[in-house]
Amino acid sequence: MSSYDALASSYDGLMVDVEYRRRADYLTRQFRRSALPVETVLDLACGTGTIACLLAERGYQVVATDGSEEMLTQAAQKAAALERPPLFLHQSMPRLRLGMTVDAAISTLDALNYLTRRADLRETLERVYRWLRPGGLFLFDVNTPYKLRRMDGQVYLDETEESFCVWRTFYAPGRKTCTYQVDLFQLNGDGTWDRAFEEHRERAWEREELEAYLAEAGFGPVTVTGDLTGRPPAPEEDRWIFHCQKPFNSR
């Protein structure tokens, strides 16, 4: 089972505390400051498409990819009423392939942490670079090593009227990975419950590692900020945002 296949139908209900509109506002501000006018946007690992739809509502032409067909099904349903819905593509991050170049690319809510192998991370960054126009922005966030280490041995509960979710987290210092074991209970129409289990894994990438791989892919100087602050990150920051640009003189 792919990551988020079982969670897909309950995902939005369990993520009600995520400030999607605030995050879309932040991205929109960065687009407006871009030296390259932004009209087309890639949303890499878009999940159920909330950010992609918010950007489409603001007039951007959005191409959104994800590795889970079930998440994309939810995204397509969400976008059905939009005048210019995003184009959704079923693709894993290291296999990104577009039929067009874009003015900006985004990846939000720690999607790149799911790339636990160096080869996959490097391939993903190279492919994002390939499909960006010269001067294009790449904005992404990651959970910090500080946050993932702190999650070791934690238990988190999320519930709605129709679902109950238990997350157990374990950090492996040697591998620098945090494993999420997820038990999801979903209420059926006859009052019975279905149980599903998924296991997710995120890699704690150091800032220096990410900056090195971005430079290797061809990106220019990278700016790193705290989450939605626009300021340098604090030592105990839970999430970093990377602001990257493909040089104008590149091909």
PLY file of the C-alpha trace (Angstrom):
ply
format ascii 1.0
element vertex 251
property float x
property float y
property float z
element edge 250
property int vertex1
property int vertex2
end_header
0.00 0.00 0.00
1.37 3.44 -0.92
1.79 6.15 1.67
-1.52 7.86 2.47
-3.67 5.38 0.52
-5.71 4.46 3.60
-5.55 7.98 5.04
-6.62 9.74 1.85
-10.38 9.85 2.48
-9.89 11.07 6.07
-6.85 13.26 5.51
-8.55 16.65 5.21
-10.68 16.05 8.29
-7.60 15.13 10.31
-5.66 18.18 9.08
-8.16 20.87 10.01
-5.54 22.68 12.12
-3.19 23.21 9.17
-3.25 26.86 8.09
-3.44 26.20 4.36
-4.70 29.66 3.42
-1.91 31.35 5.40
0.62 29.13 3.63
-0.90 29.97 0.23
-0.73 33.67 1.13
2.97 33.31 1.90
3.66 31.56 -1.40
1.68 34.18 -3.31
3.78 36.97 -1.75
6.97 35.22 -2.86
5.61 34.83 -6.40
4.82 38.53 -6.58
8.39 39.39 -5.56
9.87 37.09 -8.19
12.02 38.69 -10.90
10.38 36.23 -13.29
6.61 36.82 -13.49
4.83 33.75 -12.15
1.89 32.36 -14.08
2.54 28.60 -14.07
3.25 26.66 -10.86
4.25 23.08 -10.12
2.95 21.68 -6.82
5.21 18.70 -6.09
3.64 16.03 -3.84
0.37 17.94 -3.66
-1.55 15.50 -1.44
-5.27 16.21 -1.54
-4.63 19.39 -3.50
-5.65 22.07 -1.01
-2.70 24.37 -1.76
-2.95 23.65 -5.49
-6.63 24.64 -5.49
-6.01 27.80 -3.47
-3.38 28.88 -5.99
-5.63 28.00 -8.92
-8.38 30.14 -7.39
-5.92 33.06 -7.46
-5.40 32.72 -11.18
-2.27 30.58 -11.39
-2.05 27.72 -13.87
-1.16 24.78 -11.60
0.28 21.37 -12.41
0.13 19.17 -9.30
1.77 15.76 -8.85
1.54 13.08 -6.18
2.55 9.46 -5.77
-0.78 8.36 -4.25
-3.71 7.77 -6.60
-6.11 7.91 -3.66
-4.87 11.35 -2.60
-5.19 12.57 -6.19
-8.77 11.27 -6.29
-9.58 13.48 -3.31
-7.77 16.39 -4.96
-9.70 16.04 -8.21
-13.02 16.03 -6.35
-11.99 19.16 -4.47
-11.02 20.93 -7.70
-14.08 19.94 -9.75
-15.94 23.20 -9.14
-13.02 25.47 -10.04
-13.10 27.44 -13.27
-9.44 26.57 -13.97
-8.68 23.46 -11.92
-5.11 22.20 -11.53
-3.84 19.48 -13.81
-3.21 16.48 -11.55
-0.56 13.89 -12.48
0.20 10.60 -10.76
3.99 10.74 -10.39
6.51 10.05 -7.67
8.91 12.90 -6.91
12.06 11.26 -8.38
10.12 10.41 -11.56
8.83 13.93 -12.18
8.14 14.50 -15.87
6.18 17.45 -17.24
5.17 18.39 -20.74
5.96 22.05 -20.09
8.28 24.29 -18.13
6.91 26.28 -15.19
7.64 29.68 -13.65
7.73 28.38 -10.07
7.68 25.12 -8.16
6.56 24.43 -4.60
6.54 21.49 -2.22
4.84 21.99 1.11
4.28 20.27 4.45
7.54 18.27 4.61
7.01 16.24 1.43
10.75 16.19 0.70
11.41 14.55 4.08
9.75 11.46 2.60
12.74 11.11 0.28
14.90 9.04 2.61
17.53 8.02 0.03
20.16 10.49 -1.14
19.80 9.29 -4.73
16.05 10.02 -4.73
16.51 13.47 -3.22
19.21 14.42 -5.72
17.17 13.10 -8.66
14.10 15.04 -7.48
16.01 18.32 -7.18
17.58 17.81 -10.60
14.18 17.18 -12.17
12.59 20.22 -10.53
15.49 22.29 -11.87
15.01 20.79 -15.34
11.34 21.77 -15.55
11.78 25.31 -14.19
12.19 28.22 -16.56
15.43 30.21 -16.11
14.82 32.63 -13.24
12.12 30.38 -11.78
11.56 29.96 -8.04
11.55 26.72 -6.08
10.02 27.05 -2.61
9.83 24.07 -0.29
9.71 23.30 3.42
11.07 20.43 5.49
10.71 19.22 9.04
13.98 20.00 10.81
16.24 17.41 12.47
15.43 19.13 15.77
11.71 18.41 15.32
12.07 14.82 14.11
14.48 13.87 16.92
12.06 15.36 19.45
9.22 13.19 18.13
10.87 9.96 19.28
8.51 7.86 21.43
5.53 10.18 21.01
1.88 9.20 20.51
-0.56 11.54 18.75
-4.33 11.21 18.48
-6.57 12.77 15.82
-10.29 12.22 15.57
-13.37 13.34 13.70
-16.95 12.13 13.90
-16.16 9.41 11.35
-12.50 8.57 12.00
-10.02 7.97 14.80
-6.28 8.03 14.09
-3.34 7.04 16.31
0.19 8.08 15.29
3.18 6.48 17.04
6.59 7.94 16.20
10.09 6.49 16.57
13.38 8.17 15.68
16.42 6.13 14.55
19.56 8.23 15.13
21.79 6.00 12.99
19.55 6.29 9.95
18.35 9.81 10.79
14.78 8.73 10.11
11.51 9.18 11.96
8.96 6.40 11.48
5.24 7.09 11.88
3.11 4.03 12.59
-0.47 4.99 11.83
-3.61 3.12 12.94
-6.74 4.52 11.32
-10.29 3.55 12.32
-13.10 4.63 9.97
-16.83 4.48 10.79
-19.09 2.63 8.36
-22.71 3.45 7.66
-23.90 0.44 9.67
-22.06 1.58 12.80
-19.11 -0.80 12.46
-15.50 0.33 12.16
-12.78 -0.55 9.65
-9.15 -0.53 10.72
-6.19 0.26 8.44
-2.47 0.49 9.16
0.17 2.54 7.38
3.82 3.20 8.08
5.46 6.44 7.00
9.10 7.42 7.22
10.77 10.83 7.07
14.48 11.60 6.78
16.05 14.30 8.94
18.00 16.20 6.30
20.56 18.66 7.62
20.43 22.17 6.21
23.96 21.84 4.83
23.07 18.63 3.01
20.09 20.21 1.30
22.04 23.32 0.33
24.81 21.14 -1.16
22.36 19.08 -3.23
20.56 22.21 -4.44
23.88 23.69 -5.60
24.75 20.39 -7.28
21.43 20.50 -9.16
22.29 23.99 -10.44
20.31 26.33 -8.20
21.78 29.69 -7.28
22.25 31.03 -3.73
19.64 29.62 -1.34
17.88 31.52 1.43
16.53 29.56 4.41
13.93 31.00 6.79
11.78 29.88 9.66
8.29 28.69 8.86
6.27 31.51 7.26
8.35 34.12 9.11
10.61 35.47 6.39
13.33 35.66 9.03
16.42 33.49 9.65
15.46 30.28 11.45
15.78 29.98 15.21
18.03 27.21 16.63
14.96 25.25 17.78
12.95 25.62 14.59
10.41 22.92 13.67
10.27 23.73 9.96
12.59 25.40 7.48
11.51 27.05 4.23
14.04 27.01 1.40
13.87 29.80 -1.18
15.74 28.76 -4.34
16.10 30.18 -7.85
17.22 28.76 -11.15
19.74 31.25 -12.60
18.53 33.37 -15.50
21.60 32.45 -17.57
20.90 28.71 -17.32
19.27 26.43 -19.84
0 1
1 2
2 3
3 4
4 5
5 6
6 7
7 8
8 9
9 10
10 11
11 12
12 13
13 14
14 15
15 16
16 17
17 18
18 19
19 20
20 21
21 22
22 23
23 24
24 25
25 26
26 27
27 28
28 29
29 30
30 31
31 32
32 33
33 34
34 35
35 36
36 37
37 38
38 39
39 40
40 41
41 42
42 43
43 44
44 45
45 46
46 47
47 48
48 49
49 50
50 51
51 52
52 53
53 54
54 55
55 56
56 57
57 58
58 59
59 60
60 61
61 62
62 63
63 64
64 65
65 66
66 67
67 68
68 69
69 70
70 71
71 72
72 73
73 74
74 75
75 76
76 77
77 78
78 79
79 80
80 81
81 82
82 83
83 84
84 85
85 86
86 87
87 88
88 89
89 90
90 91
91 92
92 93
93 94
94 95
95 96
96 97
97 98
98 99
99 100
100 101
101 102
102 103
103 104
104 105
105 106
106 107
107 108
108 109
109 110
110 111
111 112
112 113
113 114
114 115
115 116
116 117
117 118
118 119
119 120
120 121
121 122
122 123
123 124
124 125
125 126
126 127
127 128
128 129
129 130
130 131
131 132
132 133
133 134
134 135
135 136
136 137
137 138
138 139
139 140
140 141
141 142
142 143
143 144
144 145
145 146
146 147
147 148
148 149
149 150
150 151
151 152
152 153
153 154
154 155
155 156
156 157
157 158
158 159
159 160
160 161
161 162
162 163
163 164
164 165
165 166
166 167
167 168
168 169
169 170
170 171
171 172
172 173
173 174
174 175
175 176
176 177
177 178
178 179
179 180
180 181
181 182
182 183
183 184
184 185
185 186
186 187
187 188
188 189
189 190
190 191
191 192
192 193
193 194
194 195
195 196
196 197
197 198
198 199
199 200
200 201
201 202
202 203
203 204
204 205
205 206
206 207
207 208
208 209
209 210
210 211
211 212
212 213
213 214
214 215
215 216
216 217
217 218
218 219
219 220
220 221
221 222
222 223
223 224
224 225
225 226
226 227
227 228
228 229
229 230
230 231
231 232
232 233
233 234
234 235
235 236
236 237
237 238
238 239
239 240
240 241
241 242
242 243
243 244
244 245
245 246
246 247
247 248
248 249
249 250
